[in-house]
Amino acid sequence: MTKRITEPSAARLAEINKQLEGAPPQQVLQWAHDELGNDVALMSSFGLEDMALMDIFWRITPEARVMTLDTMRLPTETYTLFDQASARYGIKIEAFYPDMDEVRAMVEGLGYNLFYKGMDNRKMCCGVRKVEPLGRALNSVDGWITGLRRDQGMERSTIDIVEWDAAHDSYKISPLADWTFEQVQEYITEFSVPYNELHDNGFPSLGCDPCTRAVEPGEDIRAGRWWWESDPSAKECGLHLVAPAFK
């Protein structure tokens, strides 16, 4: 696909964010739909935030595009939610898979559970199973919608509602940036939005099955992601980095 947009100026981005800062996610998604039409998609991991966004986006346009990265190591409960969401909203989920030649080479060289053997291996696995497929997915859109929230911490604490993703030549839109986890839960309950049953079993943040565990009361909500790694500030898979992961 040839991108139909070019990088906006810093002044234009500032103007957009001034307009949308503090606005409800419905207004942000309406802006995305008006600005980009069918060339914007929700990139969903099917966590609570993404399910709330799917519901809001679908109410704005039943033609809402939803993409996901199927790493082929997701929990069964996540695959069940794929089917439930597709049936509920009548949306065809656009799934992107890792390159199987890359998976084969990685597994044959380092083993199926290589990610437990060091952060470099874990980042390699995320790169093959998530980052490279994301690049292919975003080649087909001019903007992607994320469920990032500022209260998730790390570099997410400073995100703008609308940013320019230079790695993918796309707008990156975070309608829930200033929402709390409690607000997300309230929306899910109020509108009876389907959600992953693992959330009821101590999993506030979901990823691949072998890389996610339940958290204890009082733990950070992302403590269950790559829990064997000691550096909490490094708990990103590479999807939300500024620089391109693959060139």
Number of C-alpha atoms within 10 A of each C-alpha: 8 8 12 10 13 11 13 13 10 11 9 11 18 15 11 17 17 14 13 18 16 16 15 13 22 16 16 25 23 16 14 24 19 11 13 18 18 16 19 26 27 23 24 23 22 24 20 24 26 22 24 26 26 25 21 19 25 18 13 15 14 12 15 24 23 22 21 21 21 19 19 12 12 18 16 11 13 22 14 13 18 19 12 15 20 13 11 11 15 13 16 16 17 15 16 19 18 21 13 11 8 13 15 13 11 17 13 10 10 13 12 13 13 17 20 16 12 11 16 12 16 19 17 17 22 20 19 21 25 22 24 21 20 21 17 14 21 21 15 15 24 25 30 26 28 22 23 22 22 19 14 15 15 13 13 14 14 12 15 23 28 24 19 20 20 13 16 21 17 25 24 22 26 24 28 27 24 21 18 15 16 9 13 17 14 13 18 19 13 8 11 11 16 18 24 23 13 18 14 10 11 15 22 22 21 23 21 19 15 14 18 20 22 21 19 12 8 6 10 14 18 21 20 22 25 24 17 14 14 10 9 15 9 13 16 16 19 18 15 17 13 12 12 15 14 10 6
